[in-house]
Amino acid sequence: MSNLKRLVVEVHRRSVWQVLLIYAGGSWVVFEVVQTLTEGLGLPGWFPALALVLLIVLPPVVLATAFVREGEPTVAVSDPTLIPIDEAGSGAVRKRQLLTWRNAGFSFMAALALWGVVAMGWMLFGERATPEEVDARKSIAVLPFDNIGGAEENVAFPDGIHDDFITHLQKIGDLTPISRTSVLGHRDTNKNLRQIADELGVATVLEGGVQRSGTRVRINAQLIDAETDEHLWAETYEEDLTAENVFAIQTAIAQRIASALKAQLTPEESERIVARPTDNLEAYDFYLRGKEYGRRRGVANRRIAEEMYLRALELDPDFALAYAAIDSTHGFAGTTSDGHTNR
């Protein structure tokens, strides 16, 4: 019998396929449990990797249990007075398997026990982040977006995108974004990110830029760990300039930030950040221009802002944000820049 055929026969006889299937299924279950425990207990990110390495290393040991033996199998002897004699003619020796299914199970359990000992040791003696420290890691400052290209007529667009983006992040309860007013003081600053983060009391900083050119829009963003200056995530989006694409990019960036900071999104929060306030790009443009004028001092600017909002509503009567902006403008309409009532 050829060696290959003998190997095939042995594989079937020793149920190697069943062993591998059982091992694969058990490994998958164990790895899922390890990942769940790691997330639930706030364990280090290397725990699942350690478990995976152990599960990958063990298959050769498991397969060896089906093939490696100490000598020949045990010989059944009907007459207890007869003693098996080995080929060398020496004294009789009762043969037995060195590695068995039971030993395979012991090997599997030993690997898991090793992981368990490491995990338990870290839980008892390691330093874990407190809930306050975990929350601090999810604090973020969104710096004003650069107006790439510098076209004066496009100034309101990146500022409006920046404002709306902060609003997007505020819809995620597990994140702590700093208000727009707080970050505006760091526009065109010479301070490094660590200094900015220390002043604002945040762990991460998002910076980026917006370029609007003809019928195309390009938005880039990068999330940076302020302490290590490490890029946690960075991406550039370039699409046709439509309201759908602009809001889709904002949603994608918010989702990627939430993922990078391990923030949990509820179904309701997911729906809120996906929702589009308008499908009319021109209406959105007027809305952003209105916000730009509304942030300036003086009654004249407030009136221009209100006019912009009204033009947005003419294009999209269902534009709820424009209605809310008009109400906000009315709250200031009777006040001059010096605080006196305008009658």
Secondary structure, 3 states (H helix, E strand, C coil): CCHHHHHHHHHHHCCHHHHHHHHHHHHHHHHHHHHHHHHHHCCCCHHHHHHHHHHHHCHHHHHHHHHCCECCCCCCCCCCCCCCCCCCCCCCCCCECCCCHHHHHHHHHHHHHHHHHHHHHHHHHCCCCCHHHHHHHCEEEECCCEECCCCHHHCHHHHHHHHHHHHHHHCCCCCEECCHHHHHCCCCCCCCHHHHHHHHCCCEEEEEEEEEECCEEEEEEEEEECCCCEEEEEEEEEEECCHHHHHHHHHHHHHHHHHHCCCCCCHHHHHHHHCCCCCCHHHHHHHHHHHHHHCCCCHHHHHHHHHHHHHHHHHCCCCHHHHHHHHHHHHHHCECCCCCECC
